Amino acid sequence: MAVGLRERKKQETRIALSWAAVRLTVERGLANVKIEDIAAEAGVSLRTFRNYFSSKAEAIAAREVDRSLRIADELRARPADEPLWTAIRASIGSEFALGETGHGGEQPPDERWLAGIRLMVTEPSLQGELARAYAAAGAEFADAVADRTGTHGLYPRLVAEVVGSARAAAIAEWLRADPPRSMADLLSEALDLVSAGLPEPEQH
């Protein structure tokens, strides 16, 4: 279904606010960023910020919420005869750079950005908001798997949990990898391992 101009503009504003919140928090630390700063960075009014988000943490988490929901939508739209794990990989790959490129996409992140992200994800308020976001996104992804496979109950929920765990493991590795690696490569590797049944690595 085509998205109307008004809805597209609203989504662009939401993404701009979320990225502004992420950028400023990485640069300054969450405690040193006001919602007024985020609104100004995104080029909108404080009232507009409050129309979209109730807090800085919610604005930051929105990036992952939107990406996760779009992955679920993309999974539903993949060709019906495509194998499930092929469709999952394509869905994640198509939406991973939602809103902005250069940080966490195909290119390895720079050290300053990584240091800021590492600090940001230790914030308790942000951890709670992200946990709520991932729970909602996981339920939507499970529904998409159920729609695609015609199954209900354990199977779609298990697939959603496995994919969520693969993403979490890839993010953890992305934060600690030295030298830095691209998130796209790490996600691809994680999903390869999962779809292969997590074979035991060869000893060297």
Secondary structure, DSSP 8 states (H G I E B T S, - for coil): ----HHHHHHHHHHHHHHHHHHHHHHHH-GGG--HHHHHHHHT--HHHHHHH-SSHHHHHHHHHHHHHHHHHHHHHHS-TTS-HHHHHHHHHHHHTTTT--SSSSSS---HHHHHHHHHHTT-HHHHHHHHHHHHHHHHHHHHHHHHHHT--THHHHHHHHHHHHHHHHHHHHHHH-SS---HHHHHHHHHHHHHTT-------
